[in-house]
């Protein structure tokens, strides 16, 4: 035992040789979930009997001994912090939080504390799913720092796997409210356009040809026409990074206040400055899923925050 790391030696039997490595190791170590093993392989925590690091969960397993290093689900900079949380639901398996704009979901370069993870480590006394590894304990999905709204977090690996499977099947009901520049001509529609990192600016996402990026589908509808703008609802069939922001920009209706994708022929800069509105006008309003353990259908709704309500009133005609 190394401090902060458990060492597991997994024996892959001859009849499991040729299986996917994550499957073979999960069969050899039934106390560790396959999703957790997949994450450990990808992060370089698995070595074969020759001591060579293995990083591809889909690689073919060989019979013999593999060493699996399992770090504790808390990195050095992931310190519990007593930060107030708005909790909509909590049980022994998961927790649903209404995240304020300005809060980062998990620590990363430039944001090592004050994050949702720091707050959850304190609130849950460290009892969070380990599948996300030491950097992202409990985190099943994310929303941007300056997007407000609902996030579900897993306390156990079983819950994490169950929620991840629903996200992968696109059965999670995720709905956002956004205020965009201009009024869409069609009252409703669908954007089906794959997304990938921009080849020009790696901090941005861009629409790419099918096959070059990840499939991304957004269904939108007009809720309320406003002055040179509109309140819309977006239902996410997939959940890619910056999906709503990029897809609405591609239609010529970028989100108001968006510092990355917000350029528009219609200028709302003076109003945004007057209101001191300094984020994209995007709120994760609704989240629905099947509880992975109880199998109960759960649905949650978050009120549009005051800054977006103020912007809405100022634009009302």
Secondary structure in CASP SS format (residue, H / E / C, confidence):
PFRMAT SS
TARGET T0000
AUTHOR 0000-0000-0000
METHOD secondary structure of the structure
MODEL  1
X C 1.00
X E 1.00
X C 1.00
X C 1.00
X E 1.00
X E 1.00
X E 1.00
X E 1.00
X E 1.00
X E 1.00
X E 1.00
X E 1.00
X C 1.00
X H 1.00
X H 1.00
X H 1.00
X C 1.00
X C 1.00
X C 1.00
X E 1.00
X H 1.00
X H 1.00
X H 1.00
X H 1.00
X H 1.00
X H 1.00
X H 1.00
X H 1.00
X C 1.00
X C 1.00
X C 1.00
X C 1.00
X C 1.00
X H 1.00
X H 1.00
X H 1.00
X H 1.00
X H 1.00
X H 1.00
X H 1.00
X H 1.00
X H 1.00
X C 1.00
X C 1.00
X C 1.00
X E 1.00
X E 1.00
X C 1.00
X C 1.00
X C 1.00
X C 1.00
X C 1.00
X E 1.00
X E 1.00
X C 1.00
X C 1.00
X C 1.00
X C 1.00
X C 1.00
X E 1.00
X C 1.00
X C 1.00
X C 1.00
X E 1.00
X E 1.00
X E 1.00
X E 1.00
X E 1.00
X E 1.00
X E 1.00
X E 1.00
X C 1.00
X C 1.00
X C 1.00
X C 1.00
X C 1.00
X C 1.00
X C 1.00
X C 1.00
X C 1.00
X C 1.00
X C 1.00
X C 1.00
X C 1.00
X C 1.00
X C 1.00
X E 1.00
X E 1.00
X E 1.00
X E 1.00
X C 1.00
X C 1.00
X C 1.00
X E 1.00
X E 1.00
X E 1.00
X E 1.00
X E 1.00
X E 1.00
X C 1.00
X C 1.00
X C 1.00
X C 1.00
X C 1.00
X C 1.00
X C 1.00
X C 1.00
X E 1.00
X C 1.00
X C 1.00
X E 1.00
X C 1.00
X C 1.00
X C 1.00
X C 1.00
X H 1.00
X H 1.00
X H 1.00
X H 1.00
X H 1.00
X H 1.00
X H 1.00
X H 1.00
X C 1.00
X C 1.00
X C 1.00
X C 1.00
X C 1.00
X C 1.00
X C 1.00
X C 1.00
X C 1.00
X C 1.00
X C 1.00
X C 1.00
X C 1.00
X C 1.00
X C 1.00
X E 1.00
X C 1.00
X C 1.00
X C 1.00
X C 1.00
X C 1.00
X C 1.00
X C 1.00
X C 1.00
X E 1.00
X E 1.00
X E 1.00
X E 1.00
X E 1.00
X E 1.00
X E 1.00
X C 1.00
X C 1.00
X H 1.00
X H 1.00
X H 1.00
X H 1.00
X H 1.00
X H 1.00
X H 1.00
X H 1.00
X H 1.00
X H 1.00
X H 1.00
X H 1.00
X H 1.00
X C 1.00
X C 1.00
X C 1.00
X E 1.00
X E 1.00
X E 1.00
X E 1.00
X E 1.00
X E 1.00
X E 1.00
X E 1.00
X E 1.00
X C 1.00
X C 1.00
X C 1.00
X C 1.00
X C 1.00
X C 1.00
X E 1.00
X E 1.00
X E 1.00
X E 1.00
X E 1.00
X C 1.00
X C 1.00
X E 1.00
X E 1.00
X E 1.00
X C 1.00
X C 1.00
X C 1.00
X C 1.00
X C 1.00
X C 1.00
X C 1.00
X E 1.00
X E 1.00
X E 1.00
X C 1.00
X C 1.00
X C 1.00
X C 1.00
X C 1.00
X C 1.00
X E 1.00
X C 1.00
X C 1.00
X E 1.00
X E 1.00
X E 1.00
X E 1.00
X E 1.00
X E 1.00
X E 1.00
X E 1.00
X E 1.00
X E 1.00
X C 1.00
X C 1.00
X E 1.00
X E 1.00
X E 1.00
X E 1.00
X E 1.00
X E 1.00
X E 1.00
X E 1.00
X C 1.00
X C 1.00
X C 1.00
X C 1.00
X C 1.00
X C 1.00
X H 1.00
X H 1.00
X H 1.00
X H 1.00
X H 1.00
X H 1.00
X H 1.00
X H 1.00
X C 1.00
X C 1.00
X C 1.00
X C 1.00
X E 1.00
X C 1.00
X C 1.00
X C 1.00
X C 1.00
X C 1.00
X C 1.00
X C 1.00
X C 1.00
X C 1.00
X C 1.00
X C 1.00
X C 1.00
X C 1.00
X H 1.00
X H 1.00
X H 1.00
X H 1.00
X H 1.00
X H 1.00
X H 1.00
X C 1.00
X C 1.00
X C 1.00
X C 1.00
X C 1.00
X C 1.00
X E 1.00
X E 1.00
X E 1.00
X E 1.00
X E 1.00
X E 1.00
X E 1.00
X E 1.00
X E 1.00
X C 1.00
X C 1.00
X C 1.00
X C 1.00
X C 1.00
X C 1.00
X E 1.00
X E 1.00
X E 1.00
X E 1.00
X E 1.00
X C 1.00
X C 1.00
X C 1.00
X C 1.00
X H 1.00
X H 1.00
X H 1.00
X H 1.00
X H 1.00
X H 1.00
X H 1.00
X H 1.00
X H 1.00
X H 1.00
X C 1.00
X C 1.00
END
